[in-house]
Amino acid sequence: MYKSQIKFSFLLFLFSLGLQGQSLKLASDIWPPFTDTEHKQSIAIDIVSEALHRIQIKNTTSIVDFQHVIEGIKSNKYDGSAAFWKTKGREKSMIFSAPYLENQLVLVGKQGADINFSSNARLQYKKLGLVAGYSYDEKLLNDPMIDIVFSKNDQQNLEKLLSNEIDYFLVDNLLIQYMLNVQLNDVKKYLSISDKPFATKTLHLAINKDVDNAENIIQEFDKQIKLMMKNGTYNKIMQLDWIEVDINNDGISELVFNGDASNSSLPKRSYALFFNDTETAGFYINNVHYKDWESVPEQYKNNIPKQSNELPRPIGLHITL
């Protein structure tokens, strides 16, 4: 009865904001694993759709060329996009959510290569693999001393690296995380991966300012995102056992787990939603906070990690020799 009263109060609150029953027509391009066509891995779209669903906002996403995304939002054909980088130009006509993910581009080379740097100068006279059509930093793209080699996707860049056609390539750290889940030994044997991102870009929900209740939608969306980060929803959508995120807004990330059990020792690998060059402190397991590993109940320490997930692991990248 108590939960029903809370839900009813929440619906009344949404109604007072004018949100209940509202719908959004969103658009994105193909950008795996963040956005893609129906039935394919679309992490960003799934996160945004879940958060909007929780505030009773219906939404659909059309997959079109990126230029049509921009033009469609400007012409009010689309209300916004689930996965946008924030720019000053876009802020003139759109309202942006707080960042809900971060694209972390890491540098990858063959095993033994020097990869822990973030300066374009260190790439001079090297062949760097990039994906055609992606919005990399203009200084990087226009550096005449770097030999840019474009490929159609990240997998092709990986294959070129292993066949010595390029010296390095840039790839989103999330794809590396997925590869580590299924090919840990091969990754250690053949690849060197930078410890810190070479570049980062925060990801946002963006809504045209002309949309009714746009500011209220963004405010309520941000609240739901924060809850989803700590209660394990992100883990399920991203198909990851452990994630790192600063739940308490104290500048230090906590480790978040969702599932039936962890294991007897501290997790050896986790994925940071936002790069934070500090140690983690504290745990959230099934939406409950524990200040340290000793405080975590034994029931979460006795079995192999097991998540409630009907989907297979994403394909990501594969080392094929």
N, C-alpha and C positions, 0 to 999 in steps of 0.2 A: 504493500500500500504506500509506503514511504517513497519508494522509487517511482511509483506512478505519479505521485504528487510532484516530485522533482521534475519529471519529464513534462507534466502538464504545465508547470510554472515556466519551464524553459520554452515551450511552444508559445505560451502567452507573451513571453519576452520577445521572441522572434517576430510574433505578430505585431507587437508594438513598434518594432523597427521597420515593419513593412517587408520582411524577408520571406515569410512563410508562403510557399507556393511560387516564388519567383524562379525563373530559369535563366541560364546563361548559355549562349552559343559561343564556344571557344574554338580556337584553331591552332594547330601546330604543324610543323613539318616532320619528316622522318629523321629521327636522331636517336638511334638505339644506344643504350637501353632506356633512355629517358622518355622518348616519344616515338610512337610507331603506329602502324595500322592495327586494326582490331585483332585480338587474339595473339598478338606478339608482345614481348616484354616492353612495358611502357611505365617505368617507375614514376616519373614525374606526373604523368596523367593520372595514374592510380592514386598517388598521394593526394593530389588536388581534388580529385573526384570524391574520395572518401571524406576529406575535410568539409567539402561543400555539402555532401549528403548529410553530414551530422548537423548542419545548420539549416536543413530542409531546402537547400537550393538545388534544383534539378540542373544538370549540365550535360552537354554533348560536345564532343571534340571532332572537328573535321580535320583530316590530314591532307594538307595541300603544300605546294611549293612555298618556301619561306617568304618570297616576295609577295605572294598572294595573301599570306598571313598579315603582313604589314598593311597592305592596301585594303584588305577586308576589314581590319579594325578601324582604319581611318575613315572608311566609307560607311561604317556601322553595319556592315554585313555580318561581322563577328563582334561579340562583346569584349573579347580579350583573348589571352593565351595562358595556358597552364604553365608554360616553361619559357620565361623571358629573362634575359640579362637586362639589368637596369642601366639606362643611359640618360643623360640630361635631356637629349632630344625627345626621348620617349616619355619622360616625365611630364612634358608639356601637355600631353593629351591623355595620359594614362595614370591610374593610381596603382601603386605597387605594394604587394604584401611584404612583410618581413621575409628575409631569405628562409626558405624551407629546405634547401639543399645547396651544395657548393660543388661546382665542377673543379676538380683538382687535376690539372695536367701534370703528369710526372714524366720524367725523362727515362727512357729505356735504352740500354745498350747491351752488347754481348757480355757474357761473364768476364769480369776483370776490367771492364772499361771504367774510366773515371766519369761518374754521372752525377755526383753531388755538387752541383753548382746551379746558379740561376741567372747567369749573365750571358747575354747573346754573344759577347766577345769570345767566350770559351767554345762557341760553336763555329767560329770562323775556320774556313777551309775544311769543314766537315759536311757530309751529306746527311741532311735531316729529313726524315719522313713525316709528312703531314697528310691529312685527309682533305681532298679537294672539296671546296665549298664551305669549310668550317671557318668561323670568324676568329682567326688567331690575331695576336697583337700585330699592329701595322709595322712597328719597328722591326719585329722578327721577320715578317714577310718581305720587307723592303731592304733588308740588309744585304748588300751586294757581295759580301764576303762569305755568306752562308749558302751552300748549294742545296736549295729546297727541292725535294723529290716528292711529287704528289702521287697519292694512291687513292683508290676508290673507297677504301675502308681501313680500319685498324688492323684487321687480320692480314691484309695484304702488306701493310707496313711491317708487321711482325715477320712475315715470311721473307721480305726483302732484307731485313736485318740479319736473319739467320743464314741467308745465302750471300751475305757480305755486299749487297747492293747499296746499303746505306749504313751509316755509322751509328745513328740514333733515331728514335722516333718519339713523338709526344702522344700520350694516350691518357684518357681519363682514369684516375686511380680506382674507380669502382670496377672497371673492366679487369684491372689487375687483381683486385680482391676476388672476383669470381674465378679467375684463372688459378689463383692460389688455392681455392677450395677444391679444385679437381686435379691440378697438376703441380702440386707443391714441389715435389722432388725435381721435376723437369725445369721448373722456374729457377730453382736454386742452382741447377747444373748449367743452364744455358744463358741466363739473363742476369743483368745488373739493373736494379731499379732504384731511382733516387729516393732518399729518405724524406725529402721535403718536396712539395709541389714546385714545378718550374713556374707555373702561373695558376691563379685561381679566379673564378668568376662565380658570384652568388646567383642562385636561381630563384625566380619569383613568379607568383601569380600576378598577372597584369590585367586590369580592367579599364576599358574606355571610361573617361570621366562622364560621358553622356549617359551611361547606364544608370537606371534608377537605383538608388541606395548603394551606389558603388562604395562609398566610404564605410558604411555599416557592414557590407559584405566582407570587405577586407579586414576590418577589425575583428569580426567574429571568426573569420577564417584563421587569422593569426592565433586566436585563443585555442581553437581546435588542434592546430598544428602542434602547439606546445604540449597538449595532452597526448597526442598521438606519438610524440617523440619518446615520452617516458613510460607509456603503458604497453609497449611492445608492438604497436600497429606498424611502425616503420620496419621493425625486424621482419614481420610477416610479408609486407609488400616488397621489401628489398631482398628477401630470402637470405638474410644474414643472421647468424647466431648472436653476435655481439656488435653493438654500435657504440660510438662515443659521441656524447653531446652534452653541452653545458645546460643542465636542467635548472640549476639554482641561480643562474645568472651571476655567478661569482668569479667568472673567468677561468674556472677549472672544470674540465669535462668529467662526467660520470660515465660508467659503463652500464649499458642497458641490455638486458636479456629478456627474451620471451620464449617460453617453452616449458616442457615438463621437468627438465633437469639440466643442470650444467655438468661439471665434472669436479673431481676432487682437488684440482689445483686452479690457480688463477688462469684466466684465458690467455693463451699465447698470442692470439691475433684478434683484432677488432677493426672496425671501419669507422673513421671519424667523419661525421656528417659535415663538419667544418674543421679545417686544419687548425690545430691548436698545439703550439710547441711547448706544452707543459705536461707534467705527469697527470694521470687521471686520479680521482679521489672519490670513493664511494660507488655504490651499485644501486641500480633499480632493477629488480627482478619481479616480473609480473605485477608491475605498478607499485611495488613496495620498496622503500628506500632502506638501504643498509650502509652504515658509515664505513665499514671495512669488510674484508673477506671473512674474518673471524666471526662477524655478526650474521653472515649468511647461513640460514638453516641447513642442516645436513641433508635434508630431502633434495636440495638442489645441487648437491656435491657428489652424489653416489653413482650416477649413470652417464652414459655417453650422451652428448647434446642431442635433443630430439625436439624438433619444432613441429607445430601443427600447421602443415602447409600442403595443399593439394597440388600445387604447381611444381614441375621439375625445376631444378636449378637452371638459371639462364646459361646460354651457351658461352657467352663472353668470347675470350680469345683461346686458341688452342695451339700448342707447339706440336707441329707435325714435321718429322724428319725422315 
